[in-house]
Amino acid sequence: MEAVRDYTVHLDNKKRITLRGAAYQYYNVKEYQNGCIMLEPRELTVPESISVKTLKDMDRAVANFKKGDVSESVDLSDF
């Protein structure tokens, strides 16, 4: 694979590197033992639906509530 850009960077005082003309705001970083660093762009998106795990947790919480298996009331009168 041919490089699109090739330039040298240095760490600043806070051990940060600046990417010139970065196309994305977020990147996933993978560091390898041989010194290579892989950056993969990430785009944060709103999920289209609620995950199966979250739905199971909600069902379990409602079932516990119906059984009366709940914690003590929280006193919010100070607020």
Contacts in CASP RR format, 6 or more apart in sequence:
PFRMAT RR
TARGET T0000
AUTHOR 0000-0000-0000
METHOD contacts of the structure
MODEL  1
MEAVRDYTVHLDNKKRITLRGAAYQYYNVKEYQNGCIMLEPRELTVPESI
SVKTLKDMDRAVANFKKGDVSESVDLSDF
5 20 0 8 1.000
7 20 0 8 1.000
9 17 0 8 1.000
9 18 0 8 1.000
9 19 0 8 1.000
10 17 0 8 1.000
11 17 0 8 1.000
12 18 0 8 1.000
19 39 0 8 1.000
23 41 0 8 1.000
24 41 0 8 1.000
24 42 0 8 1.000
24 43 0 8 1.000
26 41 0 8 1.000
26 42 0 8 1.000
26 43 0 8 1.000
26 44 0 8 1.000
27 39 0 8 1.000
27 40 0 8 1.000
27 41 0 8 1.000
27 42 0 8 1.000
28 39 0 8 1.000
28 40 0 8 1.000
28 41 0 8 1.000
28 42 0 8 1.000
29 37 0 8 1.000
29 38 0 8 1.000
29 39 0 8 1.000
30 37 0 8 1.000
30 38 0 8 1.000
30 40 0 8 1.000
31 37 0 8 1.000
31 38 0 8 1.000
32 38 0 8 1.000
64 70 0 8 1.000
END
